[in-house]
Structures are given as structure tokens and as C-alpha cells.
Amino acid sequence: MIRIISYVIVSVFGIIISFAQIKSEEITINNQAIQLPGTLTYSQEKVPLIIWVHGSGPVDRNGNQPAQNVNANYIKQFRDAVNKENIAFFSFDKRTATKNNSAYLKDTKFTDFALDIDLIVNHFKKDNRFTKITLVGHSQGSLIAMLASKNIDKYISLAGAGETIDKTIVKQISKNNLTLGEAAQKQFDTLKAKGKIETVNPFLMNIFAKQNQEFLHEWMQINPTEEIKKITIPTLIINGDKDLQVKIEDAENLKNAKPNAELVIIKNMNHVLKNIEKEEDNMTSYFSPDFPISEKLIKTIVEFVKK
């Protein structure tokens, strides 16, 4: 009995020590008036660092959007998993997720998100605690990370589109309503030709509202299959076969544009990186932190980053 008790005490103490090894720092990086508050976590120095590049929407550093009741917590799950593999991790509250930035967001362009990442990368390039920097661009962030990949060591596209955003949006709308999809195509054609849309289809106002048009106009000019060709560093392209928003064909388009990139399709992984066994759980996982992150995803990224 004494031996058993001693073993339990030693084991518990070992677990406490293990958890204590994860160091956490709150860091705010400024792009002029824009604040980008984030969290750096790492277990030791002289290890590689992953910087996360967000998808669309007001996403916080943990992968949640409280205003939309999105509570998947997928970035925090990702952080915890890679920290256990001796990889440092930094994620931040996207400029659109930080209340202090509200007064400065009116004229935000798509490329401004890439400028935010440039500043974050430059900050950590000066930090000699970390050996290499990998950008992981998720969803919209896949293209943003491509634009900000000049000063890093490795690039990962995670659930990134393989076509311009106008084509993606039209396909997503057409899937549920073909007529509305055709209307969206006409709106994009007008935006591309004139730079603005005078009369917005009321059923598409959430997409083509006046305040969104300049942002969309710039975004739709940037083709990910052209941008990925410019990347000269090791590249990994990942997509899940349960992704409802970005299809396997998108990942294949990126791979075709950059043949020397590594392509991995992960079984049962959805857009918020969760392992989905039942179809009815796919959307539910966006609103709950209870679904586990894909283990295959973590293994694939850890191997690539440490290679």
C-alpha cells in the first residue's frame, strides 16, 4: 500500500511539473492605432514557433466568435496540442474582434490583414527564443498568410480556398439556391466592372452591403492559385473531407498550382478542425468546445514543422 501511495504522489507531482512547464505571455502588437492582443505559449526555448492566421469574421485568439455564438475553441485546442510537442504558439484577437479597434475598421482592406501579420512576424523574428517561424493560415487566413510569407521559414494552408472569393461565395449560395447564386454572380460581375454596386439585391445585402464592397472588390482580385506560386519555402496544404465550406478540390487546386507542396486530406475533419464521426455533429461542433480536434491534423503539422 505504501508503494502504491508513493507512486500516485510521484505521478501527480510529475503531472503538475509537466503543466507548469508551459509558459504563457500576453503580448499586444500594434499596427498604428490597431491593437492585436495575443497569447504566446511555449514549453522551452530554442523551439519552432507557429503563428496562427485567422479565417473570416471577428475571430478571437481561441477560435471563438461570441457575437455569433461560435464557441468551437479550436485554436485553443490546437495551441494546447502543439505545446505538448515542444512547439511554441502565438495567436491573437483579429483586428475585427477587438473592441478598441472599432473606430478604425471602416476603411480596412483585405491586404491590411496581411500587414498585421507582417508586423507580428517581424516582432518574433527579433525573438531569439525561437528557431523557425511557420505561418498557419486557416480558411481566409490561408490567402492572407500567402501574402505575408516573405519573412518566414514554412507555410501551411489549412482549409484554404483554391479559387477567388467571388467563385467560392457563388458556389456556396448556389448549393442551396441556384437562382440566388445566379443573382450573386451578377452582383460580383458589376462589382468587378465598376468597383461598386448601386442597387444591391435585398436577399444578398449581408454580402454586398455598401460598407463591404471595397473590401470584397480588393479580395476578389487576389487569386490564391497565383499567390501560392510565389512561395519558395516548404509548403503544406491540408483539408478535411468533412469540411462544409472549403472542398477537397480547393486543396487540389492549390497543389496543382504548386506541385512541390505537400498535400494531406484528413479523414473526418471539418472546417473548424474537429473530428466528426456523425454528419449531424458537423454544424453543432461550431457552437460547442466539446468536440475533439483532429489528432491526425496535429500529427501532420508537428511532423512538418519539426522536419
PyMOL commands that set and color helices and strands:
alter all, ss='L'
color gray80, all
select helices_A, chain A and resi 2-20+66-68+74-83+95-97+99-104+110-125+140-147+165-176+178-194+202-208+210-219+224-230+248-257+281-287+295-306
alter helices_A, ss='H'
color red, helices_A
select strands_A, chain A and resi 23-31+34-42+47-53+64-65+70-71+88-92+130-138+154-158+235-240+262-266
alter strands_A, ss='S'
color yellow, strands_A
deselect
rebuild
show_as cartoon
